[in-house]
């Protein structure tokens, strides 16, 4: 069911952005057609945890603070719909509250790089532009550190798919470099780990859920017209 939903979303995203390309394509200073809107960088904090079902026998999972950073590219010039692609580094995992010795804590850290694809829905305002981002992430586990459950953490899937929804706002002025701020809710669409039981652990699936707050800068390419709906030409004059 999840796979069908991802495929349906991807088809809708391609359809919307393809329409945007032909209806609102722009031209650079040499008159060539361009679908590239902006590039940018961002960084911030990540706060969340791995959710065990059921909980592990040695500790209780609590939220863990990490850091994230991304480079991004935005496509098309539709006044409402855009397409965002990102390469992101993200520190995920959990704080583990140990049962024995009681009250002590350790960390299970998982570090990922991901390819993020978002549909961006823009709401025009003066002074700043608020927007909504929604879409899938393809995540790759590059390394991990296990304070507890080393066999489990070391067996996380290298590739899996998650999803994110976020809100943001970017400043508008004549300078092509513009700051922005964004907040995301991030949740696995596929489990990070699944075990069908053995002599030690009960059948367990693990998925991550967390929140991200980040700030950044975008460069909007000069030589492009301001984003606007095409003018209506009325030869009759009425």
SVG drawing of the C-alpha trace seen along z (x, -y; Angstrom):
<svg xmlns="http://www.w3.org/2000/svg" viewBox="-16 -48 46 67">
<polyline fill="none" stroke="black" stroke-width="0.4" points="0.0,0.0 2.8,-2.4 4.6,-1.6 1.5,-2.4 1.1,-5.7 4.7,-6.6 4.2,-5.8 0.9,-7.8 2.6,-10.8 5.5,-10.7 3.1,-10.6 1.2,-13.5 4.4,-15.5 5.6,-14.9 2.3,-15.9 2.0,-19.1 5.6,-20.2 5.5,-19.3 2.5,-21.6 4.4,-24.3 7.4,-24.0 5.5,-24.7 3.0,-27.2 5.5,-29.2 9.0,-28.6 11.4,-31.5 14.3,-32.6 17.8,-33.6 19.7,-36.7 20.6,-35.0 17.0,-34.0 17.4,-30.3 14.6,-28.5 15.3,-27.7 13.5,-25.6 15.9,-26.3 14.6,-28.7 17.0,-28.8 19.8,-27.0 20.5,-27.1 22.0,-25.7 20.4,-25.1 21.3,-23.7 19.7,-23.2 18.7,-20.8 16.9,-17.4 15.0,-16.1 13.4,-12.7 13.7,-9.0 13.4,-5.5 10.1,-3.9 10.4,-0.2 7.4,2.1 7.4,3.5 10.0,1.7 13.4,3.3 14.2,5.2 17.2,3.1 16.2,-0.5 13.4,-3.0 13.8,-5.2 13.8,-9.0 14.2,-11.9 17.8,-12.7 19.1,-16.0 21.2,-16.0 22.2,-18.3 21.3,-18.4 22.6,-20.2 21.4,-20.3 22.1,-21.6 19.0,-22.2 17.8,-23.0 14.3,-24.4 12.8,-24.0 10.1,-25.8 8.5,-29.2 4.8,-28.5 3.4,-31.0 2.0,-28.2 3.7,-24.9 7.5,-24.2 9.7,-21.2 12.5,-21.0 15.3,-18.4 17.8,-18.2 20.9,-16.2 20.8,-16.1 22.9,-14.9 20.9,-14.1 21.8,-12.8 19.1,-10.5 18.7,-7.9 17.6,-7.8 18.6,-8.5 18.4,-5.2 17.2,-5.4 18.6,-2.2 16.6,0.1 19.8,1.4 21.5,-0.6 18.3,-2.5 18.2,-6.1 21.5,-6.1 21.4,-7.1 23.3,-6.2 22.9,-7.0 22.1,-5.0 23.1,-7.3 22.4,-6.7 23.7,-9.1 22.1,-9.3 22.4,-11.0 19.2,-11.3 17.8,-12.4 14.7,-14.5 12.0,-15.3 9.3,-17.8 6.3,-19.4 6.4,-23.0 3.1,-24.9 3.6,-28.7 1.3,-31.2 2.1,-34.7 2.5,-37.5 4.2,-40.9 7.6,-40.9 7.8,-37.2 6.6,-34.0 5.1,-31.2 5.0,-27.8 4.3,-24.1 6.7,-21.2 5.6,-17.5 7.3,-14.5 9.5,-11.3 13.1,-10.9 15.4,-8.0 17.8,-7.6 21.1,-5.8 22.7,-4.8 26.3,-5.9 27.4,-4.9 26.0,-4.2 27.0,-4.1 25.3,-1.8 25.3,-2.5 23.0,0.4 21.5,3.0 24.7,3.1 23.4,6.1 20.1,4.4 21.6,1.0 24.2,2.6 21.4,4.5 19.4,1.4 18.6,1.3 21.1,-0.6 18.4,-2.0 14.9,-2.9 12.1,-5.4 10.7,-8.0 8.4,-11.0 8.3,-14.6 5.9,-17.5 7.1,-21.0 6.3,-24.7 8.6,-27.5 8.9,-31.2 11.4,-33.1 12.1,-36.8 11.4,-38.7 13.5,-41.7 15.5,-42.8 18.7,-41.0 18.9,-37.5 20.2,-36.1 17.3,-35.5 17.1,-33.9 14.5,-31.3 13.4,-29.2 11.7,-25.8 10.2,-23.3 9.6,-19.6 7.8,-16.5 9.7,-13.4 8.5,-9.8 9.6,-6.5 7.4,-5.1 9.4,-1.9 10.7,-0.4 14.4,-1.2 14.7,2.3 12.6,5.5 13.2,8.7 11.0,11.8 12.1,12.9 15.0,15.0 16.1,16.4 16.8,12.9 14.5,10.4 10.8,10.5 9.4,9.7 10.4,6.1 10.0,3.3 11.7,-0.1 10.7,-3.3 12.0,-6.8 9.9,-9.9 11.2,-13.4 11.2,-17.1 13.6,-19.4 14.2,-23.1 16.6,-24.8 17.6,-28.1 19.3,-28.8 20.0,-31.0 18.7,-30.7 20.2,-32.3 17.5,-33.2 19.1,-33.5 19.4,-36.9 18.2,-37.5 14.9,-35.8 11.6,-37.6 9.8,-37.9 7.4,-35.0 4.0,-36.0 1.0,-34.7 1.1,-35.4 -0.7,-38.6 -4.1,-38.2 -4.0,-39.7 -7.4,-41.1 -7.3,-42.6 -11.0,-43.6 -10.2,-45.9 -13.1,-44.8"/>
</svg>
